[in-house]
Amino acid sequence: MATRKPAFNQHVLLDTTPLPDSIPKVKEIGASSAPLLSASFFIGARCKDYNDDYMQCKNENPGRGEFECLKEGRRVTRCARSVLKDINTHCLEQFRAHWQCLDNNNQQLWQCRPAEWKLNKCVYENLKLEKVIPDQPKNSTPVHLRQRQIFAHHAIPPWERPFIPGQPEPQLPAGIEIPEKYKNQS
């Protein structure tokens, strides 16, 4: 066994040099993976132009894009913060229910579809942002709107319906009633 004690100095790994004034200052998002995953499609919808600018900068500066693209990266962060702030302001209850479901289900989106549908509806009604999965085939039902989630732990109850912008809320099939304990949850 070695007799020398390990000596690690984390301060050596930190660069305390301040960024130049040309790089805009921005507060970091400070959210864990579950809230970011829950809001990711809405961040993508609102911040698409900033994301495209950032990726274009990274492609134009291969291997050196970290410093050259800080300004564009800060714009992406600022936009994402604004989306999270708006969601927390207008849809806090639905947002919290969805990201906590994701957190409790190993970030598996298909386990949390009913909570996701409620969040999608609230965000669309208040922020006019719609969840769209890129490159989804036009002639198929998007995966997040499917009533039957094959790998989910629990079947989705028949009274839980996906929210589809621009369409009226679907009616329950004949003979199906919502149990009393679920009536106040929508």
Contacts in CASP RR format, 6 or more apart in sequence:
PFRMAT RR
TARGET T0000
AUTHOR 0000-0000-0000
METHOD contacts of the structure
MODEL  1
MATRKPAFNQHVLLDTTPLPDSIPKVKEIGASSAPLLSASFFIGARCKDY
NDDYMQCKNENPGRGEFECLKEGRRVTRCARSVLKDINTHCLEQFRAHWQ
CLDNNNQQLWQCRPAEWKLNKCVYENLKLEKVIPDQPKNSTPVHLRQRQI
FAHHAIPPWERPFIPGQPEPQLPAGIEIPEKYKNQS
19 25 0 8 1.000
19 70 0 8 1.000
22 71 0 8 1.000
23 70 0 8 1.000
23 71 0 8 1.000
23 74 0 8 1.000
24 71 0 8 1.000
24 74 0 8 1.000
24 75 0 8 1.000
24 78 0 8 1.000
25 74 0 8 1.000
26 74 0 8 1.000
26 77 0 8 1.000
26 78 0 8 1.000
26 81 0 8 1.000
27 81 0 8 1.000
28 77 0 8 1.000
29 36 0 8 1.000
29 77 0 8 1.000
29 80 0 8 1.000
29 81 0 8 1.000
29 84 0 8 1.000
31 84 0 8 1.000
32 103 0 8 1.000
33 107 0 8 1.000
34 99 0 8 1.000
34 100 0 8 1.000
34 102 0 8 1.000
34 103 0 8 1.000
34 107 0 8 1.000
35 84 0 8 1.000
35 95 0 8 1.000
35 99 0 8 1.000
36 43 0 8 1.000
37 99 0 8 1.000
37 102 0 8 1.000
37 107 0 8 1.000
37 109 0 8 1.000
38 95 0 8 1.000
38 98 0 8 1.000
38 99 0 8 1.000
38 102 0 8 1.000
38 116 0 8 1.000
38 119 0 8 1.000
39 83 0 8 1.000
39 84 0 8 1.000
39 87 0 8 1.000
39 95 0 8 1.000
39 99 0 8 1.000
41 131 0 8 1.000
41 132 0 8 1.000
41 133 0 8 1.000
42 83 0 8 1.000
42 87 0 8 1.000
42 123 0 8 1.000
42 127 0 8 1.000
42 129 0 8 1.000
42 131 0 8 1.000
43 79 0 8 1.000
43 80 0 8 1.000
43 83 0 8 1.000
43 84 0 8 1.000
44 51 0 8 1.000
45 129 0 8 1.000
45 130 0 8 1.000
45 131 0 8 1.000
45 132 0 8 1.000
46 79 0 8 1.000
46 82 0 8 1.000
46 83 0 8 1.000
46 127 0 8 1.000
46 129 0 8 1.000
47 76 0 8 1.000
47 79 0 8 1.000
47 80 0 8 1.000
47 83 0 8 1.000
50 72 0 8 1.000
50 73 0 8 1.000
50 75 0 8 1.000
50 76 0 8 1.000
50 79 0 8 1.000
51 76 0 8 1.000
53 72 0 8 1.000
53 75 0 8 1.000
54 69 0 8 1.000
54 72 0 8 1.000
54 73 0 8 1.000
54 75 0 8 1.000
54 76 0 8 1.000
57 65 0 8 1.000
57 68 0 8 1.000
57 69 0 8 1.000
57 72 0 8 1.000
58 65 0 8 1.000
58 69 0 8 1.000
61 68 0 8 1.000
61 69 0 8 1.000
83 127 0 8 1.000
83 129 0 8 1.000
86 126 0 8 1.000
86 127 0 8 1.000
87 95 0 8 1.000
87 123 0 8 1.000
87 127 0 8 1.000
88 95 0 8 1.000
90 122 0 8 1.000
90 123 0 8 1.000
90 126 0 8 1.000
90 127 0 8 1.000
91 119 0 8 1.000
91 122 0 8 1.000
91 123 0 8 1.000
91 126 0 8 1.000
91 127 0 8 1.000
94 115 0 8 1.000
94 118 0 8 1.000
94 119 0 8 1.000
94 121 0 8 1.000
94 122 0 8 1.000
95 119 0 8 1.000
95 122 0 8 1.000
97 115 0 8 1.000
97 118 0 8 1.000
97 119 0 8 1.000
98 112 0 8 1.000
98 115 0 8 1.000
98 116 0 8 1.000
98 118 0 8 1.000
98 119 0 8 1.000
101 111 0 8 1.000
101 112 0 8 1.000
101 115 0 8 1.000
102 108 0 8 1.000
102 109 0 8 1.000
102 111 0 8 1.000
102 112 0 8 1.000
105 111 0 8 1.000
105 112 0 8 1.000
105 153 0 8 1.000
108 151 0 8 1.000
109 116 0 8 1.000
109 144 0 8 1.000
110 143 0 8 1.000
110 149 0 8 1.000
110 150 0 8 1.000
110 151 0 8 1.000
110 152 0 8 1.000
111 149 0 8 1.000
111 152 0 8 1.000
111 153 0 8 1.000
113 144 0 8 1.000
113 149 0 8 1.000
113 152 0 8 1.000
113 156 0 8 1.000
113 160 0 8 1.000
113 162 0 8 1.000
114 156 0 8 1.000
114 157 0 8 1.000
114 160 0 8 1.000
116 144 0 8 1.000
117 160 0 8 1.000
117 161 0 8 1.000
117 162 0 8 1.000
117 163 0 8 1.000
118 163 0 8 1.000
118 186 0 8 1.000
120 130 0 8 1.000
120 131 0 8 1.000
120 144 0 8 1.000
120 162 0 8 1.000
120 163 0 8 1.000
121 163 0 8 1.000
123 129 0 8 1.000
123 131 0 8 1.000
124 130 0 8 1.000
124 163 0 8 1.000
124 165 0 8 1.000
130 165 0 8 1.000
131 144 0 8 1.000
132 142 0 8 1.000
133 142 0 8 1.000
133 143 0 8 1.000
133 144 0 8 1.000
136 142 0 8 1.000
136 143 0 8 1.000
144 162 0 8 1.000
145 162 0 8 1.000
145 164 0 8 1.000
146 162 0 8 1.000
147 156 0 8 1.000
147 161 0 8 1.000
147 162 0 8 1.000
148 155 0 8 1.000
148 156 0 8 1.000
149 156 0 8 1.000
157 182 0 8 1.000
158 172 0 8 1.000
158 173 0 8 1.000
158 176 0 8 1.000
159 172 0 8 1.000
159 176 0 8 1.000
159 178 0 8 1.000
159 182 0 8 1.000
161 169 0 8 1.000
161 170 0 8 1.000
163 169 0 8 1.000
172 178 0 8 1.000
END
